[in-house]
């Protein structure tokens, strides 16, 4: 008996539960890729698994649909694997603990991976069925979408014959996505000089923030826990001469970090003044973010006197400058599409490793020149403080197609099924459609999916009833 037995559509939730039992965070996709390969081969389906573990599965048309143009179905197999601070699960080795609460499905203590496990589950349910009517199906399941769309960039689509595609990486039912922003990752690595310092060690954490998806939820103006560390350092008493021992926060560059932690050493006689300053800072931040991050608080612990190998004053200042001065969040709203974020960036990962501090940013824009400008700004700031800088995972915007037969057909089907019109929208989050369209000239593409909330966080949840409605919608589109 599976935990999701009894949920409808049964075939979709059966495969979703199997997917959730296999660790599949970005960069850890070999097991899930092999599962998909074995699934296809055991059913006699054509399957291509490439060197980076992308999967393409082909199922020929159902009887009566042989003359129809093929339909591409596309999603990604990796998930943003994040967990609560007190969750002991090793997400690189253990599956998820699925729970049902009314209409919502979630994973206890961790993200759920509905983004984009539900796309894979939909595809497997279609491929497994002998009764569903459909044209030739060409299922594309990519790797590491969440960390730079490496799979989409590497995939060879020469086996595919279709030029109309359902991307299943949307998180809002009733919305047909038709374009998205382009983006890139900026990585900074700052070597810190260290020295022996006597004083008091404190562990300071920013906790209780909401976090969220740096594309879909950047417009919520939520606090970035990593950026707050820079503000904290500027807020501390100068006489404390606080130095970093280490700092860390976030787990994915495309997720707004909900927690961060710095270990500091300071003059012992200033500890009470530092604690007082942090209490005032917490009061200030809770007031500023009352509407967006009401759970924000600063945790202080680990107080210990001794001699420590800490960052030099110069290295501490360089790290603080980067955190405090770098732009973050929305940089410009679209003047053409009301409510659409045009350009943004997010400091998603902050790590101290081997005497270096690593900064990982996600940059997004639907305007190429603005994307280039923000990348240049971040690179300039990082390099001005002595950091080594690289840019990776750059992907193009998915441009709106004025004449789309697929979009018009999907609108008609939706109106017939649900007696209302779907919303046709563009989004700020990145999708793989732009990359795949560059490999399949003339590609006509629309993105859909069921309702999900708080993706890329441990509060992620998937609507069960919405999953069923979208499944039925997919079946009608294929007919």
C-alpha positions in Angstrom: 0.0 0.0 0.0 1.4 3.4 -1.0 0.8 6.5 1.0 -1.0 8.1 -2.0 -3.3 5.1 -2.7 -6.8 6.4 -3.2 -5.8 9.8 -4.6 -7.0 10.6 -8.1 -5.8 10.4 -10.8 -4.4 7.1 -9.4 -2.0 6.5 -12.2 -0.4 9.9 -11.8 0.0 9.7 -8.1 1.3 6.2 -8.3 4.3 7.4 -10.4 4.7 10.6 -8.4 5.1 8.5 -5.2 7.7 6.3 -7.0 9.6 9.4 -8.1 9.5 10.8 -4.5 11.1 7.6 -3.2 14.2 8.3 -5.3 16.6 11.1 -4.2 16.7 13.5 -7.2 18.0 16.9 -6.1 19.9 18.8 -8.8 23.3 17.3 -9.4 22.1 13.9 -8.0 20.0 12.6 -10.9 21.7 9.4 -12.0 19.3 7.2 -10.0 16.1 8.9 -11.2 17.4 8.9 -14.8 18.1 5.2 -14.7 14.6 4.6 -13.2 13.1 6.4 -16.2 15.3 4.5 -18.6 14.3 1.2 -17.0 10.6 2.2 -17.1 10.8 2.8 -20.9 12.8 -0.3 -21.7 10.5 -2.6 -19.7 7.6 -1.3 -21.8 9.3 -1.7 -25.1 9.5 2.1 -25.7 12.3 3.8 -27.6 14.5 5.6 -25.0 17.6 7.7 -25.3 19.7 8.5 -22.3 22.6 10.8 -23.1 25.9 11.4 -21.3 24.5 14.0 -18.8 21.5 11.7 -18.1 18.8 13.5 -20.0 16.0 11.1 -21.1 13.9 11.1 -24.3 11.1 8.5 -24.6 9.1 7.9 -27.7 5.6 6.3 -27.8 4.0 5.8 -31.2 0.5 7.2 -31.9 -2.6 5.4 -30.8 -4.7 3.8 -33.5 -6.4 6.5 -35.6 -3.8 9.2 -34.7 -1.0 8.0 -37.0 -1.4 10.9 -39.3 -1.4 13.5 -36.6 1.8 15.6 -35.9 3.6 14.4 -32.9 3.3 16.2 -29.5 6.3 16.9 -27.3 5.8 16.7 -23.6 8.6 18.3 -21.5 9.6 18.6 -17.9 12.7 18.2 -15.7 13.7 15.3 -13.4 15.6 17.3 -10.8 14.2 19.2 -7.8 15.4 21.9 -5.4 16.2 19.7 -2.4 15.9 21.9 0.7 14.8 21.1 4.3 14.0 22.6 7.6 16.9 23.4 9.9 15.9 20.7 12.3 15.2 18.0 9.7 17.7 15.1 9.9 16.9 13.6 6.5 19.8 13.1 4.1 18.2 14.2 0.8 21.1 12.9 -1.2 20.3 9.3 -0.1 16.7 9.2 1.3 13.3 9.6 -0.3 10.7 12.0 0.8 8.1 11.5 3.6 4.8 12.3 1.8 1.8 13.6 3.8 -1.7 14.6 2.8 -3.6 17.5 4.4 -7.0 17.9 2.9 -6.5 18.9 -0.7 -2.7 19.4 -0.3 0.2 17.0 -0.7 3.5 17.9 1.0 6.7 16.3 2.2 7.4 16.4 6.0 10.4 18.6 6.7 11.5 19.1 3.1 10.6 20.4 -0.3 8.2 18.2 -2.2 9.7 18.4 -5.7 6.3 18.9 -7.4 8.5 21.2 -9.4 8.9 19.3 -11.6 8.1 15.7 -10.4 4.5 16.1 -11.3 5.4 16.7 -15.0 7.4 13.4 -14.9 4.5 11.6 -13.3 2.0 12.9 -15.9 4.3 11.8 -18.7 4.8 8.3 -17.2 1.1 7.8 -16.7 0.6 8.7 -20.4 3.4 6.4 -21.6 2.2 3.5 -19.4 -1.4 3.6 -20.6 -2.9 1.3 -23.4 -6.2 3.1 -23.4 -5.4 6.8 -23.8 -5.8 8.3 -27.3 -2.9 10.4 -28.5 -0.6 11.3 -31.4 3.0 10.1 -31.3 4.4 11.3 -27.9 8.0 12.5 -27.7 8.7 12.9 -23.9 11.7 15.1 -23.0 12.9 14.9 -19.4 16.0 17.0 -18.7 18.5 17.1 -15.8 19.6 20.0 -13.6 17.1 22.6 -14.8 17.2 24.1 -11.3 20.9 24.9 -11.4 21.3 26.4 -14.8 19.4 24.3 -17.4 22.5 22.3 -18.2 20.4 19.4 -19.4 18.4 21.5 -21.9 21.6 23.1 -23.1 23.2 19.7 -23.7 20.3 17.7 -25.1 20.3 16.4 -28.7 16.7 16.5 -30.1 17.4 15.1 -33.5 15.2 12.1 -32.7 12.2 14.3 -32.3 9.8 15.0 -35.2 7.3 17.2 -33.4 7.0 21.0 -33.4 4.3 21.5 -30.8 5.2 21.1 -27.2 3.5 21.0 -23.8 5.9 22.2 -21.2 4.6 20.9 -17.8 6.6 23.1 -15.5 4.0 25.7 -14.6 2.7 26.0 -11.0 -0.7 27.7 -11.5 -3.8 26.0 -12.9 -5.8 28.0 -15.5 -2.7 29.8 -16.8 -1.2 29.2 -20.2 2.4 30.5 -20.1 3.7 31.7 -23.4 7.0 33.4 -22.7 9.5 33.8 -19.9 12.7 35.6 -18.9 16.2 34.6 -19.8 18.8 34.3 -17.1 22.3 33.3 -15.9 24.2 32.3 -12.8 27.0 34.5 -11.5 29.5 32.8 -9.2 32.0 34.7 -7.0 34.8 33.2 -5.0 36.7 35.4 -2.5 39.9 34.0 -0.8 39.9 35.2 2.8 43.1 36.0 4.7 43.0 34.8 8.3 44.8 35.6 11.5 44.8 34.5 15.2 42.4 36.6 17.3 41.5 36.4 20.9 37.9 37.2 21.9 34.4 35.8 22.1 32.8 33.6 19.5 29.1 34.0 18.7 26.8 32.1 16.3 24.2 34.5 14.8 21.4 33.2 12.6 18.6 34.8 10.6 15.6 32.4 10.7 11.9 32.2 10.1 11.9 34.0 6.7 9.5 32.7 4.0 12.0 32.4 1.2 10.5 31.1 -2.1 11.2 30.8 -5.8 13.4 33.6 -7.0 11.4 33.9 -10.2 7.8 33.2 -9.3 7.9 34.9 -5.9 10.6 37.7 -6.3 7.7 40.1 -6.6 6.6 39.4 -3.0 9.5 41.6 -1.7 10.5 38.9 0.8 13.7 39.3 2.8 16.9 37.6 1.6 18.6 36.0 4.6 22.0 36.2 2.9 21.8 39.9 2.2 20.7 40.5 5.8 24.1 39.3 7.0 25.7 42.3 5.3 23.2 44.7 6.9 24.0 43.1 10.3 27.7 43.7 10.0 27.0 47.4 9.2 24.7 47.5 12.3 27.2 46.1 14.8 29.2 48.5 17.1 32.5 49.5 15.4 34.4 49.0 18.6 33.5 45.3 18.6 35.8 44.7 15.6 33.7 41.7 14.7 35.3 39.3 12.3 33.9 36.4 10.4 34.9 32.8 11.2 32.4 31.4 8.7 29.1 32.3 7.0 26.5 30.4 5.1 23.0 30.5 3.8 20.7 29.2 1.1 20.9 25.9 -0.8 20.0 26.9 -4.4 20.8 30.1 -6.3 17.2 30.3 -7.7 15.6 30.1 -4.2 15.3 33.1 -2.0 17.2 32.0 1.2 15.0 31.7 4.2 17.8 31.3 6.7 21.5 32.3 7.1 24.2 31.9 9.7 27.4 33.7 10.5 30.0 32.7 13.1 31.7 35.8 14.4 34.5 36.6 16.9 34.6 39.9 18.6 36.2 41.7 21.6 34.8 40.1 24.8 34.0 43.4 26.4 31.7 44.3 23.6 29.5 41.2 23.6 26.6 42.9 25.6 26.7 45.8 23.2 26.6 43.4 20.2 23.6 41.6 21.7 21.8 44.9 22.2 22.5 46.0 18.6 21.2 42.7 17.3 18.0 43.1 19.4 17.5 46.5 17.8 18.2 45.2 14.4 15.6 42.4 14.8 13.0 45.0 15.9 13.8 47.1 12.9 13.7 44.2 10.4 10.5 42.8 11.9 8.9 46.1 11.4 10.1 46.5 7.8 9.1 42.9 6.8 6.0 42.6 9.0 3.8 41.9 5.9 6.2 39.6 4.1 8.3 37.8 6.7 6.4 38.0 10.0 8.4 35.0 11.4 11.8 36.7 11.0 14.0 36.5 14.1 17.7 36.6 15.0 19.0 33.6 17.0 22.2 34.1 19.0 24.1 31.2 20.6 27.4 29.4 20.8 29.1 32.0 23.0 32.6 30.9 23.9 35.8 32.7 24.8 39.2 31.7 23.3 41.6 32.2 20.5 40.3 31.8 16.9 41.5 31.7 13.4 39.3 34.4 12.0 39.1 36.5 8.8 41.3 39.6 8.8 39.7 43.0 9.1 40.2 43.5 5.4 38.6 40.2 4.4 35.7 40.8 6.7 35.2 44.2 5.2 35.3 42.8 1.6 32.7 40.2 2.4 30.5 42.7 4.1 30.8 45.1 1.2 29.7 42.4 -1.3 26.7 41.5 0.9 25.7 45.0 1.7 26.2 46.7 -1.6 25.1 44.2 -4.2 21.7 44.8 -5.6 19.1 42.2 -4.8 15.5 41.5 -5.7 13.5 43.4 -8.3 15.5 45.8 -10.5 12.8 46.8 -13.0 9.2 46.1 -13.7 7.9 45.7 -17.2 6.5 48.9 -18.8 4.5 46.8 -21.3 3.0 44.0 -19.2 1.4 45.2 -15.9 2.6 43.3 -12.9 5.4 41.5 -14.7 8.9 41.6 -13.2 11.3 42.5 -16.0 14.7 42.2 -14.3 15.8 40.8 -11.0 18.6 39.0 -9.2 18.9 36.8 -6.1 21.9 35.9 -3.9 20.8 32.3 -3.3 23.9 30.6 -2.0 26.5 31.8 0.5 29.2 29.3 1.6 32.6 29.3 3.4 34.8 26.5 2.1 38.5 25.9 2.3 39.3 29.5 3.3 37.1 31.0 0.6 33.6 32.6 0.6 31.4 31.6 -2.3 28.6 33.8 -3.6 26.1 32.4 -6.1 23.6 34.7 -7.8 20.7 34.0 -10.1 20.0 36.8 -12.6 16.8 37.0 -14.7 15.5 39.4 -17.3 13.1 39.3 -20.3 15.3 42.0 -21.9 18.7 40.8 -22.9 20.5 44.1 -22.5 19.3 44.5 -19.0 20.3 40.9 -18.1 23.8 41.7 -19.4 23.9 45.0 -17.4 23.0 43.3 -14.1 25.5 40.5 -14.7 28.1 43.2 -15.3 27.2 45.0 -12.1 27.5 41.9 -10.0 30.8 40.9 -11.7 32.2 44.4 -11.2 31.3 44.5 -7.5 32.7 41.0 -6.8 35.9 41.7 -8.7 36.4 45.1 -7.1 36.6 43.3 -3.7 39.1 40.8 -5.0 36.8 37.9 -5.9 37.2 35.5 -8.8 34.1 35.6 -11.0 32.5 33.2 -13.5 29.2 33.3 -15.3 27.5 30.1 -16.2 24.1 28.5 -17.1 23.1 31.4 -19.4 19.8 30.7 -21.2 17.7 32.8 -23.6 14.3 34.3 -23.0 11.4 32.4 -24.4 9.8 35.0 -26.7 6.1 35.3 -27.2 4.8 33.8 -30.4 2.0 36.0 -31.9 0.6 33.2 -34.1 0.3 30.0 -32.1 -2.1 27.3 -33.3 -1.4 25.3 -30.2 -2.2 28.1 -27.9 -5.5 28.8 -29.7 -6.5 25.1 -29.6 -5.7 24.9 -25.9 -7.8 28.0 -25.2 -10.8 26.4 -27.0 -10.4 23.1 -25.1 -10.1 24.9 -21.8 -13.2 27.0 -22.4 -15.2 24.0 -23.4 -14.1 22.0 -20.3 -14.3 24.6 -17.6 -16.7 27.2 -19.1 -14.3 30.0 -18.6 -11.3 31.4 -20.4 -7.7 30.6 -19.2 -5.3 33.4 -18.5 -2.5 33.7 -21.1 0.6 35.1 -19.4 4.3 35.7 -19.4 6.4 34.9 -16.3 9.6 36.1 -14.8 10.7 32.6 -13.8 12.9 30.7 -16.2 11.7 27.8 -18.3 13.6 25.6 -20.7 11.3 26.5 -23.6 13.6 29.1 -25.0 16.6 26.7 -25.2 14.5 23.9 -26.7 13.0 26.3 -29.2 16.5 27.2 -30.4 17.1 23.5 -31.1 13.7 23.0 -32.8 13.0 25.9 -35.2 9.4 26.8 -35.5 8.5 25.2 -32.1 5.0 26.1 -30.9 5.0 25.8 -27.1 2.7 26.4 -24.2 3.4 25.7 -20.5 0.8 24.4 -18.1 0.6 22.7 -14.7 -1.4 22.2 -11.5 -1.5 24.5 -8.5 1.6 24.5 -6.3 2.5 26.7 -3.4 5.8 27.8 -1.9 8.0 25.7 -4.3 11.7 25.5 -3.5 10.9 25.6 0.3 10.1 23.0 2.9 6.5 24.4 2.8 6.0 23.3 -0.8 2.6 21.7 -1.5 0.7 20.4 -4.4 -3.1 20.6 -4.9 -4.6 17.1 -5.4 -7.8 18.3 -7.0 -5.9 20.6 -9.4 -3.6 17.8 -10.4 -6.7 15.8 -11.5 -8.2 18.7 -13.4 -4.9 19.4 -15.3 -4.6 15.7 -16.1 -8.1 15.7 -17.6 -7.1 18.8 -19.5 -4.0 17.2 -20.9 -6.0 14.2 -22.1 -8.5 16.4 -23.9 -5.7 18.3 -25.6 -4.1 15.1 -26.8 -7.5 14.0 -28.2 
